Amino acid sequence: MKNVLFVCSQNRLRSPTAEQVFASHPGIEVASAGLNNDAETALTSELVAWADIIFVMEKAHRNKLQKRFKASLKDVRVICLDIPDEYGFMDEALIHLLKVRAARHLPT
């Protein structure tokens, strides 16, 4: 079982959508968090340590993640999905992008 973490800024739109979309994907456990201090679920070193794969939505998220959690990222694969902050929660276009860009990195 792989632990997959989805990360965006606020953990209100993109990463919670990804968490719901992949919640029933076989072979993985999913969670989501945000990098901002006022995120719904703020990213912690415990969550980073839990994850086998971390999907970030933007390059800026990857940079922030690497600066704040560098020591915890040694054995974690970080993948940037390049999904801008222009979608609502469970937006059909967002769901499509998530499935196209993330699914190929997940166990089948």
N, C-alpha and C positions, 0 to 999 in steps of 0.2 A: 504494500500500500504506500503510495506517494502522498506526501503532504504538500498541497499547493496553496500558495498565498497570493491574493490579488491586491495590489496596492495602487491607490490614487491619492489625491490631496486630502479630501474631506471625508472619504468613505461614506458618501451619501448617494452617488449616482453610478459611476462606472464600476468601481470594485464590488459594491453590493450586488449589482446586476450580474457581474461575472460569477460571483459566489452562488447566486441562485441558478444561473444557467448551467453551471458545472456541478451542482450539488449531487446529482444522481449519476454522474459520469463514473463508469466502473474503474476500480483500481486506485481511486484518489479520495482523499479527505480534503475539503476546501475551507478556507477562511478568507476574510478580507479585512483591510485596515487602511487608515489614512496617515499620511506623513505630517500633516499639519497638527499643531498642538490642540486645536479645537475640533479635531475629527470626531466623528461619531464613535469609532473605535480607533484609538491612536495606536500606531505601530510601536511595538515594544521589542526589546532584545529577545524576550521569550518567544514571541511569534516568529521572529527571524530564525532563531535556533530550531524551532519546530519545523520550519519549511524545508522541503527538498528543492522546490522550484518556486521562485517569486516572479510573478508577472507584474511589471509596472506599466502604467498607461502612457507615460511620456519620458523622453530622455532626461528631463529635469528631475523626474522622480528617481530615476536610476542614480543620477549624480548625488542627490540628497541622501538616498539610501546608502550609497557607498561611503559617503562622508560620515554619517551618523552611526553606521553599524558595521564598519569595515572588519573588525575583529570577528564578528559573527557570520560573515559571508563566505568564509573559506571553502566550505563544502556545499554551498548553495548555488544553484544555477539561476541567474537573473536574466529575464527576457523582457525586452521592451516591445510593447504591442503597437506603439505609435498611434494611439487613439486620443484625439484632442477632447477637451472638456466642452463639448457642444451637444451632448445628448442627455435626455432625461432618463430617469430610472426605468428600466425595462423597455426602453425605446427599441423598436424592431430593428432599426438600422444599427444600433449599438450591439444588439444580440447577434446580428449577422456578422459584424466585424469581429466580435469576440470568438465566435465559432470558427471563422475562417483563419484568424491569426493565432489563436491559442491551441486549438484542437490538435494540430500537427505536432505539438510539443508534449502532448499528454499520452500516457499509456493507452493502448487500445484494448 
